[in-house]
Amino acid sequence: MKLDFVKGHMGGNRIVLLYGDQVPNKQELEVAKVLDPLYLSGHQLGILYPPKGEGNLSVKIVELSQEFLTACGGLTQVLGKALIENKIGNHFGIKLQEPTTNVLLETDAGLTKIKIDITNKKVKRIVTSMDKFVEELYNTGVESIDLQGIKAMKVGKFFVLNGDKVKEKYPYVNFERMDEVTKNLLVKLQKIFQKKTNLPNEDFALYDWNPIFSGDIRAVFPHSIPDGHIEPACGTGTVAIGLGCLESGELKDNKDFQNGKIELQFETGGNLNLGGPDKTKLELFCEEEKLVKASFSHSLVELTASGVVYF
């Protein structure tokens, strides 16, 4: 099988884009094998189709584990750059408009808007609206989970864990080095979470309030440590952390809490050979202490390769 591809990353979250008209019918999951290190070595796959409804573009998202995802923030950021700086935009009839091009994506989570800021035909920033994903998180359920004395949050399907709380019970853990002892503990806690929530998926967001370089909070996304699947940046995971912090009361001391709009700067990467450090800007819009809208942008989005893959 011969497939044209575009590859990029958002702060180390590696994304592969394919054209849907080249993918055999109902073989989206099988085609996700292109994410394997033997092929293109990616985390998520976006298969692009003409819109079916009111959007500009339809995208089917597949995870490295060959499962469908309803949303992927990193994919929207890389796609936003590819639409302008690669032939993908022309392929789907999306016209470049400076200084801002707005694109409406049809995803399994619902319509997702990306705002692309452009200067001299180059993308300067992509802002992704994650409102539909926020709805999905609430609909799937948000609750506190006790993991043998450590308080964590179930946010939709995400395991959201405050590393500061882990250190209170296990002061020897080191999230900078992420040594074997630390990784083994995180794997253990993830398994306890999966058993308690009956969620077999591996959506894991780890954060603390101790950024090394700048910002408010730092995060990493060790979705599947045994498989080496540790993402330095993750858009959906960042939103899950924001919602988890809101629901756990960790944002009540934020100066903008009462105003209903909270801005958080995330430090991602920087250690673990993950690149960076980069920044993710997350904006939360709240009503009556509930999250109603969210958007994010990442400081480093790059296209790294394009061509043809055979498999």
N, C-alpha and C positions, 0 to 999 in steps of 0.2 A: 504494500500500500504506500502511495506517495502523497505526502501532505505538505502544503506550504505552511510555515509557522512564523510567528514573531514571539520572541522571548524578552522578558524584562524583569525587573524586580522593584519592590518597594521596601527599601531598607533591609534587603536580604531575603524578603519573602518573594520567592521565585515563581513567576507566572508564565505560562505558555498559552498562546492564543492560536486557534485554528479556525479555518473557514468551514462552516457547517455544510456547505454544498459539496465538500470533498469527503465528508464523513459518511460511511455507509449507514443506511437507515437503522435506527435502534442499536447502534454500536458505539454510543458515546462513552459508555463505561469501559469497553474494551480498548478504545482509542486512548484512554487515560494512561495506557502503558508508555506513552511517549514521555511521561513524567519520570520514568525510571532513570537512574544514573547511567544506564547503558545507552540511553537515547538523549534526552534533553535535560534531565536532572531538574525537575521543577517540583513545586509544592501543590499548586492548583492549576487546573486547565480550564480555559474559557473557550467554548465552541460558539461561534458567532453566526447568527442567522438574520435574515431580514425581519423587520417587526411584524408581529401578528395583530397588534392592536394600535394603541395611540403612541407607542414609543418610537424612537428612532432606530433601535437596534435590539434584537433579542439575544440573550446569552444563556447558555446552559453551562453550569459550573460543576466541575468534577474534582474530587479530592484525590490526593496521592493514593489513598487506600481504595480507590475505584468506587467511591460512593458519591452520590449527588449532594451538592450543597445548595441551600437556598440563597445564600449571600456570601460574598467574599470582598472585603474592603480593599485588600491589596490588588485584586484583579481589576477593580474599578479604577484605581489609580494608574496602573500600568496601561489599561485600555484607553484611558483618557489621553495619555501621552502618545500611544500608538495611533489613535485616530487622527492626530494632527501631524505627527512627525513620520508616519509610515503610510503606505498606500491603503491601509484599512479604511480610513475615512472616505476616500474616493470610491472604494469598492462598494460601500453601502450608501453612497450619495450624501454623506454628511459634509456640509460646507464649513470651511474655516471662516470664523468671524472674529476679528480682533476688535477690542481687547478681550472679549469673553465669548466662548462658545458653550452653549448649554446642550446637553445630550440626555435624553430620557431612555434608560435601559429597562427592558422587560426581563425580569429575573423571576425565579420561583418564589422569592419573598414578596414580589410586587414591583411596581414601578419605582425605579431608583434614579434620582437625578444626579448628574455630575456636572459641575461648573468648572470649565477649563479656562484659566487665565493665560493669554498668549501675548508675546511680544516678538515682533519680527519673525513670525511663523514658528517660534519656539515656545514650548510650554513652560510656564513659570510656576504654576501651582494648579493642583486639581483638588476641588472640594467635593466630597461625596456626602450626600444626604442619606442617613441611615434610619430614616423614620420608620420604614416598613420593618426593618430588622428589630427596632425597638418594640414594635407591636408584637412581633414573633416571640421575642424574649419574654414579655409579660404573659402572652398567651400560653407559652410552654411552662411558665412558672418560675417565680423568684422566691427563694427561701434560704434561711440560715441552716447550715448543716454542721453537726458536731462530729469531728473526726478524732475520736479518742482524746478529747480535751482541747482540740484546736478548732476554733470557729472558722468556717469557710462559708462560701455562698454558692448556691446553685442559681445560676442566671441563665434561664432558658436551658440549653444543653451544655452550657459552659460550667466547668469547675473553676471558680474564681477564688484564688488563695492569696491571702495577705502574708508575705514572707516575714514581716515583723512579728506576726503572731506565731509563726513556726519557730522563730529564733527564741521566743520567750520560753518555749518548752524544750527546744533542742538548740542550745546556744552554739553548738559546734558546727552547725551548717554554714556553708560558705557559698552564697549565690554568685559571687564574683568568679571564683575558680570553678564552681559546679563540679566538685570532686566526686568520686564514686560514692562516698558515704552520703553526700547530699543528694545525688541522683537516686540512689536506692531508697532514701526516705521519701522523696517526691513520688516515686513509682508506687511505694506502699500506700501513701495517702491518696493517690489517684485511684488505686484499686478499692480502697475503703469507700471513697466517694461513689464509685461506679456501683458497688454493691448496695449502698444505702439508697441511692436514687434510682437504681435499676436502669442506668444509662450506660450502655456499652461503648458509646462513642468516646473519642479522645480529644475533646475540646478543652484545653487547659490554659488558663491565663494566670501567671504568677506575677505579683507586683509587690513593691514596698514604697515607703515614703522617704527613701534615702538616695536620691539621684547623686551620682558621683560628680557630674560635670555641670548640669543645669536643669532647670525645669522643676515641676512639682512632684513627680512620681516617676518611677522607672518600672519597666515591665519586660518580660520575656515570655515566650509561649511554647513550653515544652510538651507539645501535644502527645508525642510518643517517644519517650526517652530510650526505651530498649531498641527502637528502630532508628534512632538517631534523628528523629523528626523534631527538631527544636527550631522554631521560627523566631528570629529576632524582632520581627514586627508583624502585627496582625490587626487589620481594621476591625473585624467583628469582635475579636478578643478585647481590643481597646474599648469598644462600646460596652461590652459585657463588664469590664472592670469599672467603668464609669457608673453604670447602673447599679452594680454591686455595692460600690462605695456610697452611692446615694441611699440605697435601701438599708445599709448597715449603720447609717448615721455618721459615716466618716467625713461627709462633706458639710456637716452642719456648721463647722467653724470657718468654712470658706467665706470670704468677704462678700461674695456675690450670691450667697445661698438664698437670702430673702428676696433678691431681685428676680429670681427664676431663670437666670442665665449664668451658667458656670463654665469657665474656660480652664482646661487643664493642659499643661505641657508635659508630655511623656518623653522620657529618655529611653531609647531602645538601642539594643546592640551595645558595642563598646568593649565587651569582653567575650569570652567563650569562642573566640575566633569568628564572631558573627558580623564583624564590620562595625561601622559607626564610630562614636555614638551619633544617632540621628534623633530627630524630634518628630513626634506626632502631636498635632494640635487637635484636641477634642473639645467640641462645644456641646454643652447639654442645655436643653431648654425644658424647664420644669413648670408644672402647675400643681399647686397644693401638694408639694413635695413628691410628685410623681413625674417621671421622665416622659415627655410627650414627643420630643424631637431630638435628634442628635446629628452632628456632622463632624467630619474629620478631614484633615489633610496631612500629608507626610512630607518631610523636608527633602528626602532623596528618592526620586523615582527615575529609573533609567531603562532605556532599551539596550539590550546587550547582544542580541543576535537575531538574524532572520535568514530564512533559506528554505530548504526542503529536507524533510525527514522521511526515511524509508523504514518500514517495519512490517 
